[in-house]
Amino acid sequence: MPRIALFAGGDLTEFSQDFDVFVGVDRGAFYLLKQGLPLDLAVGDFDSVSDEELLRIKASAKEVIQAQPEKDDTDLELAVLACLERYPDAYLTIFGAFGGRLDHALANIFLPSNDKIVPYMERLTLVDAQNCIRYVPSGRHEIKPVEGMNYLAFMPTEDVALTIEGAKYPLNERNFFFKKVYASNEFIDRPVFLSFDKGYTVVIYSKDRS
């Protein structure tokens, strides 16, 4: 299964190069060029690069998808969908999803709110130096640790009762309370399971600043 790295326009101070395909999203495409990394696909309206930078992107990229600025999907949504169209069985890791405009960051966090992305949500990971975000649809799921991340949080997209088993702070029908984000949980050397019956849940791994 291909491993695809997408580089968006947020904070790109930390990233991995261990991927099969490199995709630049808007200014993220120019960032890839500056780092000397491959640019297999560039996607966006490119309103955050200069005319000269755009010419360099078009000259260097194996493929360019240039969108109109007025559109329903964000540049990152377009890039995710383009990757899944070309590599239907791929796993996507997204860098630079945070650290820029807050509206962009929130749109990135809730990528599976796009109906076309929903079937692939479990193959998406958003990463920066302090955080890792994954997604699970309704049902019961084992939540596996991410190396280096100390904390675990859950953000359900529907007003549903979550069941959390095996974590430092379990949640069940006896102690349930409603929150938009169940933050600051932890693994304690045993499997963690999450259950809910509607929508999807954003699973957030994080660590303190070093």
C-alpha positions in Angstrom: 0.0 0.0 0.0 1.6 3.3 -1.0 2.5 5.7 1.7 1.8 9.3 0.7 3.0 12.5 2.4 1.0 15.6 1.9 2.6 18.9 2.8 0.1 21.7 3.6 0.8 25.4 4.3 1.0 25.4 8.1 3.9 24.6 10.4 6.4 22.3 8.6 9.3 22.4 11.1 9.2 18.6 11.6 8.5 15.9 9.0 9.6 12.5 7.8 11.0 11.6 4.4 10.1 7.9 4.6 7.3 7.9 1.9 6.6 6.6 -1.5 4.8 9.7 -2.9 5.2 13.4 -2.0 2.3 15.9 -2.6 2.5 19.6 -2.1 -0.7 21.5 -1.2 -0.6 25.1 -2.3 2.5 26.7 -0.6 3.4 23.2 0.6 4.5 22.5 -2.9 7.1 25.2 -2.9 8.3 24.0 0.5 9.0 20.6 -1.0 11.1 22.2 -3.7 13.1 24.2 -1.1 13.8 21.0 0.8 15.0 19.2 -2.3 12.3 16.6 -2.0 10.3 15.1 -4.9 7.2 16.8 -6.0 5.0 14.1 -7.4 1.8 16.1 -7.3 1.0 19.8 -6.6 -2.6 20.8 -5.8 -4.2 24.1 -4.9 -5.3 27.5 -6.1 -1.8 28.6 -5.3 -2.9 32.0 -4.0 -0.2 31.8 -1.3 2.8 31.7 -3.7 4.2 34.3 -6.0 4.0 34.1 -9.8 7.7 33.2 -9.9 7.2 30.4 -7.3 4.2 29.0 -9.2 6.3 28.8 -12.3 8.9 26.8 -10.4 6.2 24.5 -9.0 4.8 23.9 -12.5 8.2 23.3 -13.9 9.2 20.8 -11.2 6.1 18.9 -10.4 5.3 15.6 -12.2 1.6 16.7 -12.1 -0.2 19.9 -11.2 -3.9 20.4 -10.3 -4.6 24.1 -10.2 -8.0 24.9 -8.8 -10.1 28.1 -8.9 -9.9 30.2 -5.7 -13.7 30.1 -5.5 -14.5 26.5 -4.7 -16.4 24.3 -2.2 -13.5 22.1 -1.1 -10.4 23.3 0.6 -7.0 22.8 -1.1 -6.2 20.0 1.3 -9.5 18.3 0.6 -8.8 18.5 -3.1 -5.3 17.0 -2.6 -6.6 14.2 -0.4 -9.3 13.3 -3.0 -6.7 13.5 -5.8 -4.4 11.1 -3.9 -7.2 8.6 -3.2 -8.3 8.7 -6.8 -4.8 7.9 -8.0 -3.9 5.5 -5.1 -7.1 4.0 -3.7 -5.4 1.8 -1.2 -2.9 4.4 0.0 -2.2 5.7 3.6 -2.0 9.4 3.8 0.1 11.4 6.3 -0.5 15.1 6.3 2.2 17.6 7.5 1.6 21.3 8.0 -2.1 21.0 8.8 -1.7 23.2 11.9 0.1 26.4 12.9 -1.4 28.7 10.3 -4.9 30.2 10.1 -7.3 28.8 12.6 -10.1 28.3 10.1 -7.7 26.3 7.9 -6.6 24.2 10.9 -10.2 23.4 11.9 -11.1 22.5 8.4 -8.1 20.2 8.3 -9.0 18.6 11.6 -12.5 17.8 10.4 -11.5 16.4 7.0 -13.9 13.4 7.3 -16.8 15.8 7.4 -16.4 15.7 3.6 -18.7 12.8 2.5 -16.2 11.8 -0.2 -13.4 11.4 2.4 -15.5 9.5 5.0 -14.8 6.0 3.6 -11.1 6.6 3.9 -10.9 8.3 7.3 -9.0 5.5 9.0 -6.1 5.9 6.5 -5.5 9.6 7.3 -3.0 10.9 9.9 -2.3 14.5 10.6 1.1 15.2 12.3 3.2 18.0 13.7 5.9 18.2 16.4 3.4 17.9 19.3 0.3 16.2 17.9 -0.9 13.3 15.9 -4.6 13.1 14.8 -6.4 10.0 13.6 -10.0 9.1 13.0 -12.4 6.2 13.7 -16.0 5.7 12.5 -18.8 4.5 14.8 -18.3 1.1 16.4 -15.7 -0.4 18.8 -12.0 0.2 18.1 -8.7 -0.6 19.7 -6.8 2.7 20.0 -3.1 2.0 19.7 -0.3 4.1 21.1 1.8 6.5 19.0 5.5 6.5 20.0 6.5 9.7 21.8 3.0 10.9 22.4 2.0 10.9 26.1 -1.6 12.1 26.1 -4.7 10.8 24.5 -7.9 12.8 23.8 -11.2 12.1 22.0 -13.4 14.6 20.1 -16.7 13.0 18.9 -18.4 14.8 16.1 -21.9 13.9 17.3 -23.5 14.2 20.7 -23.0 10.6 21.6 -22.1 8.6 24.7 -18.5 7.4 24.4 -17.2 4.3 26.2 -13.5 4.4 26.9 -11.9 1.1 28.2 -8.4 0.5 29.4 -7.2 4.1 29.6 -6.1 5.9 32.8 -9.5 7.6 32.9 -12.2 5.2 31.7 -15.6 6.3 30.7 -18.8 4.2 30.7 -22.5 4.4 31.5 -21.8 4.7 35.2 -19.6 7.8 35.1 -20.5 9.3 31.7 -20.5 13.1 31.4 -20.8 15.1 28.2 -17.8 17.0 26.8 -17.0 18.2 23.3 -13.4 17.1 23.9 -12.3 14.4 26.4 -8.8 15.6 27.0 -5.7 14.5 28.9 -6.2 10.8 29.1 -3.3 8.3 29.0 -2.3 4.8 28.1 -1.5 2.5 31.1 0.3 -0.5 29.6 -2.9 -2.2 28.4 -5.1 -1.9 25.3 -7.5 1.0 25.1 -10.8 0.6 23.4 -13.2 3.3 22.2 -16.9 2.6 21.5 -19.7 4.9 20.2 -22.7 4.5 17.9 -22.9 7.5 15.6 -20.7 9.8 13.5 -16.9 9.7 13.8 -14.4 10.6 16.5 -11.2 12.6 16.2 -8.5 10.8 18.2 -5.8 13.2 19.3 -2.4 12.1 20.5 -0.2 14.8 22.0 2.8 15.7 24.1 4.1 18.7 26.0 6.5 21.1 24.4 10.1 20.1 25.0 
